[in-house]
Amino acid sequence: MSEVRLVVAPIDNRETFKDKAYTALRHVIESSDIYRTRTEIRLDERQLAQDFGISRTPVREAMAQLEREG
């Protein structure tokens, strides 16, 4: 009796924590109504990293990329 071998695709691990943080931050920024409030909106790198459950470095890199993009 021959052995049946399953064919599975490799897990996509190309998306980094920075990429995930970038996507999440961009979504939050784009979906926010920044003109509704007069209060200044600030993104706290430490709080975001804690909320995402990752270190500050990928959050810092994502924020820098968003800033470069305007």
mmCIF file as Biopython writes it, N, C-alpha, C and O atoms, coordinates in Angstrom:
data_model
#
loop_
_atom_site.group_PDB
_atom_site.id
_atom_site.type_symbol
_atom_site.label_atom_id
_atom_site.label_alt_id
_atom_site.label_comp_id
_atom_site.label_asym_id
_atom_site.label_entity_id
_atom_site.label_seq_id
_atom_site.pdbx_PDB_ins_code
_atom_site.Cartn_x
_atom_site.Cartn_y
_atom_site.Cartn_z
_atom_site.occupancy
_atom_site.B_iso_or_equiv
_atom_site.auth_seq_id
_atom_site.auth_asym_id
_atom_site.pdbx_PDB_model_num
ATOM 1   N N  . MET A ? 1  ? 0.847   -1.179 0.000  1.0 0.0 1  A 1 
ATOM 2   C CA . MET A ? 1  ? 0.000   0.000  0.000  1.0 0.0 1  A 1 
ATOM 3   C C  . MET A ? 1  ? 0.895   1.245  0.000  1.0 0.0 1  A 1 
ATOM 4   O O  . MET A ? 1  ? 1.809   1.345  0.818  1.0 0.0 1  A 1 
ATOM 5   N N  . SER A ? 2  ? 0.643   2.183  -0.898 1.0 0.0 2  A 1 
ATOM 6   C CA . SER A ? 2  ? 1.469   3.384  -0.985 1.0 0.0 2  A 1 
ATOM 7   C C  . SER A ? 2  ? 0.971   4.449  -0.016 1.0 0.0 2  A 1 
ATOM 8   O O  . SER A ? 2  ? -0.213  4.531  0.310  1.0 0.0 2  A 1 
ATOM 9   N N  . GLU A ? 3  ? 1.901   5.240  0.418  1.0 0.0 3  A 1 
ATOM 10  C CA . GLU A ? 3  ? 1.597   6.307  1.372  1.0 0.0 3  A 1 
ATOM 11  C C  . GLU A ? 3  ? 0.993   7.507  0.634  1.0 0.0 3  A 1 
ATOM 12  O O  . GLU A ? 3  ? 1.483   7.899  -0.426 1.0 0.0 3  A 1 
ATOM 13  N N  . VAL A ? 4  ? -0.052  8.077  1.187  1.0 0.0 4  A 1 
ATOM 14  C CA . VAL A ? 4  ? -0.681  9.265  0.607  1.0 0.0 4  A 1 
ATOM 15  C C  . VAL A ? 4  ? -0.022  10.490 1.213  1.0 0.0 4  A 1 
ATOM 16  O O  . VAL A ? 4  ? 0.068   10.635 2.432  1.0 0.0 4  A 1 
ATOM 17  N N  . ARG A ? 5  ? 0.427   11.349 0.350  1.0 0.0 5  A 1 
ATOM 18  C CA . ARG A ? 5  ? 1.092   12.577 0.825  1.0 0.0 5  A 1 
ATOM 19  C C  . ARG A ? 5  ? 0.224   13.776 0.466  1.0 0.0 5  A 1 
ATOM 20  O O  . ARG A ? 5  ? -0.178  13.942 -0.685 1.0 0.0 5  A 1 
ATOM 21  N N  . LEU A ? 6  ? -0.056  14.598 1.452  1.0 0.0 6  A 1 
ATOM 22  C CA . LEU A ? 6  ? -0.847  15.802 1.243  1.0 0.0 6  A 1 
ATOM 23  C C  . LEU A ? 6  ? 0.032   16.899 0.664  1.0 0.0 6  A 1 
ATOM 24  O O  . LEU A ? 6  ? 1.201   17.036 1.025  1.0 0.0 6  A 1 
ATOM 25  N N  . VAL A ? 7  ? -0.540  17.666 -0.227 1.0 0.0 7  A 1 
ATOM 26  C CA . VAL A ? 7  ? 0.171   18.795 -0.810 1.0 0.0 7  A 1 
ATOM 27  C C  . VAL A ? 7  ? -0.362  20.049 -0.142 1.0 0.0 7  A 1 
ATOM 28  O O  . VAL A ? 7  ? -1.546  20.368 -0.248 1.0 0.0 7  A 1 
ATOM 29  N N  . VAL A ? 8  ? 0.512   20.747 0.538  1.0 0.0 8  A 1 
ATOM 30  C CA . VAL A ? 8  ? 0.120   21.986 1.216  1.0 0.0 8  A 1 
ATOM 31  C C  . VAL A ? 8  ? 1.014   23.114 0.750  1.0 0.0 8  A 1 
ATOM 32  O O  . VAL A ? 8  ? 2.190   22.918 0.447  1.0 0.0 8  A 1 
ATOM 33  N N  . ALA A ? 9  ? 0.443   24.274 0.701  1.0 0.0 9  A 1 
ATOM 34  C CA . ALA A ? 9  ? 1.207   25.463 0.317  1.0 0.0 9  A 1 
ATOM 35  C C  . ALA A ? 9  ? 1.994   25.964 1.523  1.0 0.0 9  A 1 
ATOM 36  O O  . ALA A ? 9  ? 1.542   25.831 2.660  1.0 0.0 9  A 1 
ATOM 37  N N  . PRO A ? 10 ? 3.158   26.532 1.281  1.0 0.0 10 A 1 
ATOM 38  C CA . PRO A ? 10 ? 3.923   27.088 2.403  1.0 0.0 10 A 1 
ATOM 39  C C  . PRO A ? 10 ? 3.181   28.269 3.034  1.0 0.0 10 A 1 
ATOM 40  O O  . PRO A ? 10 ? 2.425   28.983 2.375  1.0 0.0 10 A 1 
ATOM 41  N N  . ILE A ? 11 ? 3.419   28.440 4.300  1.0 0.0 11 A 1 
ATOM 42  C CA . ILE A ? 11 ? 2.804   29.555 5.025  1.0 0.0 11 A 1 
ATOM 43  C C  . ILE A ? 11 ? 3.480   30.844 4.588  1.0 0.0 11 A 1 
ATOM 44  O O  . ILE A ? 11 ? 4.707   30.934 4.547  1.0 0.0 11 A 1 
ATOM 45  N N  . ASP A ? 12 ? 2.671   31.832 4.263  1.0 0.0 12 A 1 
ATOM 46  C CA . ASP A ? 12 ? 3.200   33.117 3.826  1.0 0.0 12 A 1 
ATOM 47  C C  . ASP A ? 12 ? 3.693   33.889 5.045  1.0 0.0 12 A 1 
ATOM 48  O O  . ASP A ? 12 ? 2.896   34.374 5.849  1.0 0.0 12 A 1 
ATOM 49  N N  . ASN A ? 13 ? 4.986   33.996 5.171  1.0 0.0 13 A 1 
ATOM 50  C CA . ASN A ? 13 ? 5.553   34.723 6.302  1.0 0.0 13 A 1 
ATOM 51  C C  . ASN A ? 13 ? 6.318   35.953 5.835  1.0 0.0 13 A 1 
ATOM 52  O O  . ASN A ? 13 ? 7.189   36.460 6.542  1.0 0.0 13 A 1 
ATOM 53  N N  . ARG A ? 14 ? 5.987   36.428 4.637  1.0 0.0 14 A 1 
ATOM 54  C CA . ARG A ? 14 ? 6.679   37.598 4.100  1.0 0.0 14 A 1 
ATOM 55  C C  . ARG A ? 14 ? 6.204   38.890 4.746  1.0 0.0 14 A 1 
ATOM 56  O O  . ARG A ? 14 ? 6.931   39.884 4.740  1.0 0.0 14 A 1 
ATOM 57  N N  . GLU A ? 15 ? 5.003   38.896 5.299  1.0 0.0 15 A 1 
ATOM 58  C CA . GLU A ? 15 ? 4.504   40.119 5.915  1.0 0.0 15 A 1 
ATOM 59  C C  . GLU A ? 15 ? 5.121   40.247 7.313  1.0 0.0 15 A 1 
ATOM 60  O O  . GLU A ? 15 ? 4.934   39.388 8.175  1.0 0.0 15 A 1 
ATOM 61  N N  . THR A ? 16 ? 5.846   41.320 7.507  1.0 0.0 16 A 1 
ATOM 62  C CA . THR A ? 16 ? 6.541   41.549 8.774  1.0 0.0 16 A 1 
ATOM 63  C C  . THR A ? 16 ? 5.622   42.262 9.765  1.0 0.0 16 A 1 
ATOM 64  O O  . THR A ? 16 ? 4.536   42.719 9.406  1.0 0.0 16 A 1 
ATOM 65  N N  . PHE A ? 17 ? 6.076   42.349 11.015 1.0 0.0 17 A 1 
ATOM 66  C CA . PHE A ? 17 ? 5.322   43.107 12.014 1.0 0.0 17 A 1 
ATOM 67  C C  . PHE A ? 17 ? 5.203   44.567 11.584 1.0 0.0 17 A 1 
ATOM 68  O O  . PHE A ? 17 ? 4.181   45.207 11.830 1.0 0.0 17 A 1 
ATOM 69  N N  . LYS A ? 18 ? 6.244   45.092 10.942 1.0 0.0 18 A 1 
ATOM 70  C CA . LYS A ? 18 ? 6.191   46.474 10.447 1.0 0.0 18 A 1 
ATOM 71  C C  . LYS A ? 18 ? 5.094   46.617 9.411  1.0 0.0 18 A 1 
ATOM 72  O O  . LYS A ? 18 ? 4.335   47.586 9.434  1.0 0.0 18 A 1 
ATOM 73  N N  . ASP A ? 19 ? 5.006   45.654 8.499  1.0 0.0 19 A 1 
ATOM 74  C CA . ASP A ? 19 ? 3.955   45.690 7.471  1.0 0.0 19 A 1 
ATOM 75  C C  . ASP A ? 19 ? 2.567   45.638 8.099  1.0 0.0 19 A 1 
ATOM 76  O O  . ASP A ? 19 ? 1.658   46.363 7.693  1.0 0.0 19 A 1 
ATOM 77  N N  . LYS A ? 20 ? 2.421   44.776 9.088  1.0 0.0 20 A 1 
ATOM 78  C CA . LYS A ? 20 ? 1.119   44.643 9.760  1.0 0.0 20 A 1 
ATOM 79  C C  . LYS A ? 20 ? 0.774   45.914 10.527 1.0 0.0 20 A 1 
ATOM 80  O O  . LYS A ? 20 ? -0.371  46.365 10.501 1.0 0.0 20 A 1 
ATOM 81  N N  . ALA A ? 21 ? 1.767   46.498 11.215 1.0 0.0 21 A 1 
ATOM 82  C CA . ALA A ? 21 ? 1.532   47.745 11.945 1.0 0.0 21 A 1 
ATOM 83  C C  . ALA A ? 21 ? 1.191   48.869 10.973 1.0 0.0 21 A 1 
ATOM 84  O O  . ALA A ? 21 ? 0.301   49.676 11.242 1.0 0.0 21 A 1 
ATOM 85  N N  . TYR A ? 22 ? 1.892   48.925 9.849  1.0 0.0 22 A 1 
ATOM 86  C CA . TYR A ? 22 ? 1.640   49.940 8.826  1.0 0.0 22 A 1 
ATOM 87  C C  . TYR A ? 22 ? 0.193   49.838 8.333  1.0 0.0 22 A 1 
ATOM 88  O O  . TYR A ? 22 ? -0.518  50.841 8.266  1.0 0.0 22 A 1 
ATOM 89  N N  . THR A ? 23 ? -0.230  48.636 7.995  1.0 0.0 23 A 1 
ATOM 90  C CA . THR A ? 23 ? -1.591  48.423 7.493  1.0 0.0 23 A 1 
ATOM 91  C C  . THR A ? 23 ? -2.628  48.833 8.526  1.0 0.0 23 A 1 
ATOM 92  O O  . THR A ? 23 ? -3.605  49.505 8.198  1.0 0.0 23 A 1 
ATOM 93  N N  . ALA A ? 24 ? -2.415  48.428 9.775  1.0 0.0 24 A 1 
ATOM 94  C CA . ALA A ? 24 ? -3.365  48.755 10.838 1.0 0.0 24 A 1 
ATOM 95  C C  . ALA A ? 24 ? -3.417  50.261 11.085 1.0 0.0 24 A 1 
ATOM 96  O O  . ALA A ? 24 ? -4.500  50.832 11.211 1.0 0.0 24 A 1 
ATOM 97  N N  . LEU A ? 25 ? -2.257  50.905 11.153 1.0 0.0 25 A 1 
ATOM 98  C CA . LEU A ? 25 ? -2.216  52.350 11.399 1.0 0.0 25 A 1 
ATOM 99  C C  . LEU A ? 25 ? -2.841  53.124 10.245 1.0 0.0 25 A 1 
ATOM 100 O O  . LEU A ? 25 ? -3.589  54.076 10.466 1.0 0.0 25 A 1 
ATOM 101 N N  . ARG A ? 26 ? -2.541  52.724 9.032  1.0 0.0 26 A 1 
ATOM 102 C CA . ARG A ? 26 ? -3.108  53.413 7.873  1.0 0.0 26 A 1 
ATOM 103 C C  . ARG A ? 26 ? -4.631  53.304 7.870  1.0 0.0 26 A 1 
ATOM 104 O O  . ARG A ? 26 ? -5.333  54.271 7.575  1.0 0.0 26 A 1 
ATOM 105 N N  . HIS A ? 27 ? -5.124  52.125 8.199  1.0 0.0 27 A 1 
ATOM 106 C CA . HIS A ? 27 ? -6.577  51.920 8.256  1.0 0.0 27 A 1 
ATOM 107 C C  . HIS A ? 27 ? -7.211  52.841 9.311  1.0 0.0 27 A 1 
ATOM 108 O O  . HIS A ? 27 ? -8.234  53.474 9.051  1.0 0.0 27 A 1 
ATOM 109 N N  . VAL A ? 28 ? -6.607  52.908 10.479 1.0 0.0 28 A 1 
ATOM 110 C CA . VAL A ? 28 ? -7.136  53.759 11.553 1.0 0.0 28 A 1 
ATOM 111 C C  . VAL A ? 28 ? -7.128  55.220 11.126 1.0 0.0 28 A 1 
ATOM 112 O O  . VAL A ? 28 ? -8.103  55.940 11.342 1.0 0.0 28 A 1 
ATOM 113 N N  . ILE A ? 29 ? -6.038  55.652 10.524 1.0 0.0 29 A 1 
ATOM 114 C CA . ILE A ? 29 ? -5.923  57.049 10.097 1.0 0.0 29 A 1 
ATOM 115 C C  . ILE A ? 29 ? -6.947  57.374 9.016  1.0 0.0 29 A 1 
ATOM 116 O O  . ILE A ? 29 ? -7.621  58.402 9.077  1.0 0.0 29 A 1 
ATOM 117 N N  . GLU A ? 30 ? -7.057  56.490 8.028  1.0 0.0 30 A 1 
ATOM 118 C CA . GLU A ? 30 ? -7.992  56.740 6.925  1.0 0.0 30 A 1 
ATOM 119 C C  . GLU A ? 30 ? -9.454  56.702 7.376  1.0 0.0 30 A 1 
ATOM 120 O O  . GLU A ? 30 ? -10.292 57.398 6.803  1.0 0.0 30 A 1 
ATOM 121 N N  . SER A ? 31 ? -9.764  55.912 8.379  1.0 0.0 31 A 1 
ATOM 122 C CA . SER A ? 31 ? -11.157 55.794 8.816  1.0 0.0 31 A 1 
ATOM 123 C C  . SER A ? 31 ? -11.525 56.792 9.903  1.0 0.0 31 A 1 
ATOM 124 O O  . SER A ? 31 ? -12.682 56.849 10.320 1.0 0.0 31 A 1 
ATOM 125 N N  . SER A ? 32 ? -10.556 57.581 10.371 1.0 0.0 32 A 1 
ATOM 126 C CA . SER A ? 32 ? -10.823 58.571 11.421 1.0 0.0 32 A 1 
ATOM 127 C C  . SER A ? 32 ? -11.328 59.872 10.818 1.0 0.0 32 A 1 
ATOM 128 O O  . SER A ? 32 ? -10.924 60.276 9.728  1.0 0.0 32 A 1 
ATOM 129 N N  . ASP A ? 33 ? -12.216 60.508 11.551 1.0 0.0 33 A 1 
ATOM 130 C CA . ASP A ? 33 ? -12.705 61.823 11.153 1.0 0.0 33 A 1 
ATOM 131 C C  . ASP A ? 33 ? -11.915 62.850 11.954 1.0 0.0 33 A 1 
ATOM 132 O O  . ASP A ? 33 ? -12.353 63.298 13.014 1.0 0.0 33 A 1 
ATOM 133 N N  . ILE A ? 34 ? -10.748 63.218 11.435 1.0 0.0 34 A 1 
ATOM 134 C CA . ILE A ? 34 ? -9.855  64.092 12.181 1.0 0.0 34 A 1 
ATOM 135 C C  . ILE A ? 34 ? -10.366 65.526 12.262 1.0 0.0 34 A 1 
ATOM 136 O O  . ILE A ? 34 ? -9.868  66.316 13.064 1.0 0.0 34 A 1 
ATOM 137 N N  . TYR A ? 35 ? -11.341 65.862 11.452 1.0 0.0 35 A 1 
ATOM 138 C CA . TYR A ? 35 ? -11.852 67.232 11.448 1.0 0.0 35 A 1 
ATOM 139 C C  . TYR A ? 35 ? -13.046 67.408 12.389 1.0 0.0 35 A 1 
ATOM 140 O O  . TYR A ? 35 ? -13.537 68.522 12.573 1.0 0.0 35 A 1 
ATOM 141 N N  . ARG A ? 36 ? -13.506 66.317 12.975 1.0 0.0 36 A 1 
ATOM 142 C CA . ARG A ? 36 ? -14.666 66.382 13.860 1.0 0.0 36 A 1 
ATOM 143 C C  . ARG A ? 36 ? -14.320 67.023 15.210 1.0 0.0 36 A 1 
ATOM 144 O O  . ARG A ? 36 ? -15.168 67.668 15.827 1.0 0.0 36 A 1 
ATOM 145 N N  . THR A ? 37 ? -13.123 66.852 15.650 1.0 0.0 37 A 1 
ATOM 146 C CA . THR A ? 37 ? -12.728 67.338 16.968 1.0 0.0 37 A 1 
ATOM 147 C C  . THR A ? 37 ? -11.654 68.408 16.851 1.0 0.0 37 A 1 
ATOM 148 O O  . THR A ? 37 ? -10.854 68.412 15.916 1.0 0.0 37 A 1 
ATOM 149 N N  . ARG A ? 38 ? -11.655 69.300 17.804 1.0 0.0 38 A 1 
ATOM 150 C CA . ARG A ? 38 ? -10.622 70.337 17.839 1.0 0.0 38 A 1 
ATOM 151 C C  . ARG A ? 38 ? -9.397  69.854 18.613 1.0 0.0 38 A 1 
ATOM 152 O O  . ARG A ? 38 ? -8.340  70.484 18.569 1.0 0.0 38 A 1 
ATOM 153 N N  . THR A ? 39 ? -9.542  68.755 19.309 1.0 0.0 39 A 1 
ATOM 154 C CA . THR A ? 39 ? -8.441  68.202 20.080 1.0 0.0 39 A 1 
ATOM 155 C C  . THR A ? 39 ? -7.388  67.626 19.141 1.0 0.0 39 A 1 
ATOM 156 O O  . THR A ? 39 ? -7.712  66.946 18.167 1.0 0.0 39 A 1 
ATOM 157 N N  . GLU A ? 40 ? -6.131  67.905 19.443 1.0 0.0 40 A 1 
ATOM 158 C CA . GLU A ? 40 ? -5.042  67.380 18.623 1.0 0.0 40 A 1 
ATOM 159 C C  . GLU A ? 40 ? -4.938  65.872 18.817 1.0 0.0 40 A 1 
ATOM 160 O O  . GLU A ? 40 ? -4.978  65.381 19.945 1.0 0.0 40 A 1 
ATOM 161 N N  . ILE A ? 41 ? -4.807  65.152 17.731 1.0 0.0 41 A 1 
ATOM 162 C CA . ILE A ? 41 ? -4.686  63.696 17.784 1.0 0.0 41 A 1 
ATOM 163 C C  . ILE A ? 41 ? -3.212  63.329 17.739 1.0 0.0 41 A 1 
ATOM 164 O O  . ILE A ? 41 ? -2.482  63.750 16.842 1.0 0.0 41 A 1 
ATOM 165 N N  . ARG A ? 42 ? -2.787  62.546 18.708 1.0 0.0 42 A 1 
ATOM 166 C CA . ARG A ? 42 ? -1.388  62.106 18.767 1.0 0.0 42 A 1 
ATOM 167 C C  . ARG A ? 42 ? -1.348  60.587 18.817 1.0 0.0 42 A 1 
ATOM 168 O O  . ARG A ? 42 ? -2.149  59.950 19.502 1.0 0.0 42 A 1 
ATOM 169 N N  . LEU A ? 43 ? -0.412  60.026 18.089 1.0 0.0 43 A 1 
ATOM 170 C CA . LEU A ? 43 ? -0.196  58.592 18.118 1.0 0.0 43 A 1 
ATOM 171 C C  . LEU A ? 43 ? 0.984   58.309 19.044 1.0 0.0 43 A 1 
ATOM 172 O O  . LEU A ? 43 ? 2.097   58.775 18.801 1.0 0.0 43 A 1 
ATOM 173 N N  . ASP A ? 44 ? 0.738   57.554 20.091 1.0 0.0 44 A 1 
ATOM 174 C CA . ASP A ? 44 ? 1.767   57.220 21.068 1.0 0.0 44 A 1 
ATOM 175 C C  . ASP A ? 44 ? 2.397   55.877 20.685 1.0 0.0 44 A 1 
ATOM 176 O O  . ASP A ? 44 ? 1.754   54.829 20.743 1.0 0.0 44 A 1 
ATOM 177 N N  . GLU A ? 45 ? 3.651   55.940 20.299 1.0 0.0 45 A 1 
ATOM 178 C CA . GLU A ? 45 ? 4.376   54.758 19.843 1.0 0.0 45 A 1 
ATOM 179 C C  . GLU A ? 45 ? 4.357   53.635 20.877 1.0 0.0 45 A 1 
ATOM 180 O O  . GLU A ? 45 ? 4.146   52.473 20.529 1.0 0.0 45 A 1 
ATOM 181 N N  . ARG A ? 46 ? 4.576   53.974 22.132 1.0 0.0 46 A 1 
ATOM 182 C CA . ARG A ? 46 ? 4.588   52.955 23.198 1.0 0.0 46 A 1 
ATOM 183 C C  . ARG A ? 46 ? 3.224   52.312 23.371 1.0 0.0 46 A 1 
ATOM 184 O O  . ARG A ? 46 ? 3.116   51.092 23.501 1.0 0.0 46 A 1 
ATOM 185 N N  . GLN A ? 47 ? 2.185   53.132 23.373 1.0 0.0 47 A 1 
ATOM 186 C CA . GLN A ? 47 ? 0.834   52.600 23.548 1.0 0.0 47 A 1 
ATOM 187 C C  . GLN A ? 47 ? 0.424   51.743 22.356 1.0 0.0 47 A 1 
ATOM 188 O O  . GLN A ? 47 ? -0.180  50.684 22.527 1.0 0.0 47 A 1 
ATOM 189 N N  . LEU A ? 48 ? 0.752   52.198 21.155 1.0 0.0 48 A 1 
ATOM 190 C CA . LEU A ? 48 ? 0.429   51.418 19.965 1.0 0.0 48 A 1 
ATOM 191 C C  . LEU A ? 48 ? 1.135   50.062 19.987 1.0 0.0 48 A 1 
ATOM 192 O O  . LEU A ? 48 ? 0.524   49.038 19.683 1.0 0.0 48 A 1 
ATOM 193 N N  . ALA A ? 49 ? 2.408   50.056 20.343 1.0 0.0 49 A 1 
ATOM 194 C CA . ALA A ? 49 ? 3.160   48.804 20.418 1.0 0.0 49 A 1 
ATOM 195 C C  . ALA A ? 49 ? 2.519   47.862 21.435 1.0 0.0 49 A 1 
ATOM 196 O O  . ALA A ? 49 ? 2.395   46.662 21.190 1.0 0.0 49 A 1 
ATOM 197 N N  . GLN A ? 50 ? 2.122   48.408 22.558 1.0 0.0 50 A 1 
ATOM 198 C CA . GLN A ? 50 ? 1.467   47.592 23.584 1.0 0.0 50 A 1 
ATOM 199 C C  . GLN A ? 50 ? 0.128   47.071 23.068 1.0 0.0 50 A 1 
ATOM 200 O O  . GLN A ? 50 ? -0.190  45.896 23.253 1.0 0.0 50 A 1 
ATOM 201 N N  . ASP A ? 51 ? -0.645  47.918 22.433 1.0 0.0 51 A 1 
ATOM 202 C CA . ASP A ? 51 ? -1.945  47.506 21.896 1.0 0.0 51 A 1 
ATOM 203 C C  . ASP A ? 51 ? -1.794  46.420 20.827 1.0 0.0 51 A 1 
ATOM 204 O O  . ASP A ? 51 ? -2.590  45.482 20.779 1.0 0.0 51 A 1 
ATOM 205 N N  . PHE A ? 52 ? -0.769  46.545 19.967 1.0 0.0 52 A 1 
ATOM 206 C CA . PHE A ? 52 ? -0.530  45.570 18.917 1.0 0.0 52 A 1 
ATOM 207 C C  . PHE A ? 52 ? 0.107   44.287 19.445 1.0 0.0 52 A 1 
ATOM 208 O O  . PHE A ? 52 ? 0.041   43.241 18.799 1.0 0.0 52 A 1 
ATOM 209 N N  . GLY A ? 53 ? 0.721   44.376 20.618 1.0 0.0 53 A 1 
ATOM 210 C CA . GLY A ? 53 ? 1.406   43.212 21.178 1.0 0.0 53 A 1 
ATOM 211 C C  . GLY A ? 53 ? 2.746   42.943 20.511 1.0 0.0 53 A 1 
ATOM 212 O O  . GLY A ? 53 ? 3.183   41.797 20.406 1.0 0.0 53 A 1 
ATOM 213 N N  . ILE A ? 54 ? 3.401   44.029 20.056 1.0 0.0 54 A 1 
ATOM 214 C CA . ILE A ? 54 ? 4.709   43.910 19.407 1.0 0.0 54 A 1 
ATOM 215 C C  . ILE A ? 54 ? 5.652   44.943 20.015 1.0 0.0 54 A 1 
ATOM 216 O O  . ILE A ? 54 ? 5.240   45.778 20.821 1.0 0.0 54 A 1 
ATOM 217 N N  . SER A ? 55 ? 6.920   44.875 19.620 1.0 0.0 55 A 1 
ATOM 218 C CA . SER A ? 55 ? 7.885   45.851 20.127 1.0 0.0 55 A 1 
ATOM 219 C C  . SER A ? 55 ? 7.681   47.206 19.442 1.0 0.0 55 A 1 
ATOM 220 O O  . SER A ? 55 ? 6.923   47.321 18.479 1.0 0.0 55 A 1 
ATOM 221 N N  . ARG A ? 56 ? 8.362   48.210 19.949 1.0 0.0 56 A 1 
ATOM 222 C CA . ARG A ? 56 ? 8.197   49.567 19.420 1.0 0.0 56 A 1 
ATOM 223 C C  . ARG A ? 56 ? 8.858   49.759 18.062 1.0 0.0 56 A 1 
ATOM 224 O O  . ARG A ? 56 ? 8.433   50.616 17.288 1.0 0.0 56 A 1 
ATOM 225 N N  . THR A ? 57 ? 9.884   48.982 17.759 1.0 0.0 57 A 1 
ATOM 226 C CA . THR A ? 57 ? 10.622  49.175 16.511 1.0 0.0 57 A 1 
ATOM 227 C C  . THR A ? 57 ? 9.739   49.064 15.270 1.0 0.0 57 A 1 
ATOM 228 O O  . THR A ? 57 ? 9.784   49.962 14.431 1.0 0.0 57 A 1 
ATOM 229 N N  . PRO A ? 58 ? 8.930   47.998 15.109 1.0 0.0 58 A 1 
ATOM 230 C CA . PRO A ? 58 ? 8.090   47.941 13.911 1.0 0.0 58 A 1 
ATOM 231 C C  . PRO A ? 58 ? 7.055   49.059 13.857 1.0 0.0 58 A 1 
ATOM 232 O O  . PRO A ? 58 ? 6.691   49.518 12.774 1.0 0.0 58 A 1 
ATOM 233 N N  . VAL A ? 59 ? 6.584   49.494 15.013 1.0 0.0 59 A 1 
ATOM 234 C CA . VAL A ? 59 ? 5.619   50.602 15.058 1.0 0.0 59 A 1 
ATOM 235 C C  . VAL A ? 59 ? 6.313   51.884 14.616 1.0 0.0 59 A 1 
ATOM 236 O O  . VAL A ? 59 ? 5.759   52.660 13.838 1.0 0.0 59 A 1 
ATOM 237 N N  . ARG A ? 60 ? 7.518   52.101 15.112 1.0 0.0 60 A 1 
ATOM 238 C CA . ARG A ? 60 ? 8.301   53.287 14.738 1.0 0.0 60 A 1 
ATOM 239 C C  . ARG A ? 60 ? 8.578   53.289 13.228 1.0 0.0 60 A 1 
ATOM 240 O O  . ARG A ? 60 ? 8.463   54.327 12.576 1.0 0.0 60 A 1 
ATOM 241 N N  . GLU A ? 61 ? 8.940   52.134 12.679 1.0 0.0 61 A 1 
ATOM 242 C CA . GLU A ? 61 ? 9.208   52.028 11.246 1.0 0.0 61 A 1 
ATOM 243 C C  . GLU A ? 61 ? 7.948   52.285 10.420 1.0 0.0 61 A 1 
ATOM 244 O O  . GLU A ? 61 ? 8.004   52.950 9.386  1.0 0.0 61 A 1 
ATOM 245 N N  . ALA A ? 62 ? 6.818   51.758 10.878 1.0 0.0 62 A 1 
ATOM 246 C CA . ALA A ? 62 ? 5.548   51.966 10.171 1.0 0.0 62 A 1 
ATOM 247 C C  . ALA A ? 62 ? 5.158   53.439 10.209 1.0 0.0 62 A 1 
ATOM 248 O O  . ALA A ? 62 ? 4.701   53.987 9.205  1.0 0.0 62 A 1 
ATOM 249 N N  . MET A ? 63 ? 5.334   54.079 11.354 1.0 0.0 63 A 1 
ATOM 250 C CA . MET A ? 63 ? 4.994   55.498 11.479 1.0 0.0 63 A 1 
ATOM 251 C C  . MET A ? 63 ? 5.901   56.342 10.579 1.0 0.0 63 A 1 
ATOM 252 O O  . MET A ? 63 ? 5.449   57.314 9.975  1.0 0.0 63 A 1 
ATOM 253 N N  . ALA A ? 64 ? 7.163   55.973 10.495 1.0 0.0 64 A 1 
ATOM 254 C CA . ALA A ? 64 ? 8.106   56.709 9.628  1.0 0.0 64 A 1 
ATOM 255 C C  . ALA A ? 64 ? 7.704   56.559 8.164  1.0 0.0 64 A 1 
ATOM 256 O O  . ALA A ? 64 ? 7.776   57.521 7.399  1.0 0.0 64 A 1 
ATOM 257 N N  . GLN A ? 65 ? 7.287   55.372 7.776  1.0 0.0 65 A 1 
ATOM 258 C CA . GLN A ? 65 ? 6.849   55.158 6.392  1.0 0.0 65 A 1 
ATOM 259 C C  . GLN A ? 65 ? 5.594   55.980 6.090  1.0 0.0 65 A 1 
ATOM 260 O O  . GLN A ? 65 ? 5.486   56.584 5.023  1.0 0.0 65 A 1 
ATOM 261 N N  . LEU A ? 66 ? 4.651   56.000 7.031  1.0 0.0 66 A 1 
ATOM 262 C CA . LEU A ? 66 ? 3.435   56.787 6.838  1.0 0.0 66 A 1 
ATOM 263 C C  . LEU A ? 66 ? 3.757   58.276 6.730  1.0 0.0 66 A 1 
ATOM 264 O O  . LEU A ? 66 ? 3.156   58.999 5.936  1.0 0.0 66 A 1 
ATOM 265 N N  . GLU A ? 67 ? 4.718   58.720 7.544  1.0 0.0 67 A 1 
ATOM 266 C CA . GLU A ? 67 ? 5.116   60.140 7.505  1.0 0.0 67 A 1 
ATOM 267 C C  . GLU A ? 67 ? 5.753   60.475 6.152  1.0 0.0 67 A 1 
ATOM 268 O O  . GLU A ? 67 ? 5.476   61.529 5.579  1.0 0.0 67 A 1 
ATOM 269 N N  . ARG A ? 68 ? 6.600   59.583 5.649  1.0 0.0 68 A 1 
ATOM 270 C CA . ARG A ? 68 ? 7.232   59.813 4.337  1.0 0.0 68 A 1 
ATOM 271 C C  . ARG A ? 68 ? 6.181   59.900 3.231  1.0 0.0 68 A 1 
ATOM 272 O O  . ARG A ? 68 ? 6.341   60.654 2.272  1.0 0.0 68 A 1 
ATOM 273 N N  . GLU A ? 69 ? 5.107   59.123 3.373  1.0 0.0 69 A 1 
ATOM 274 C CA . GLU A ? 69 ? 4.048   59.109 2.366  1.0 0.0 69 A 1 
ATOM 275 C C  . GLU A ? 69 ? 3.096   60.299 2.495  1.0 0.0 69 A 1 
ATOM 276 O O  . GLU A ? 69 ? 2.293   60.578 1.605  1.0 0.0 69 A 1 
ATOM 277 N N  . GLY A ? 70 ? 3.210   60.977 3.613  1.0 0.0 70 A 1 
ATOM 278 C CA . GLY A ? 70 ? 2.371   62.162 3.806  1.0 0.0 70 A 1 
ATOM 279 C C  . GLY A ? 70 ? 1.023   61.818 4.325  1.0 0.0 70 A 1 
ATOM 280 O O  . GLY A ? 70 ? 0.199   62.707 4.540  1.0 0.0 70 A 1 
#
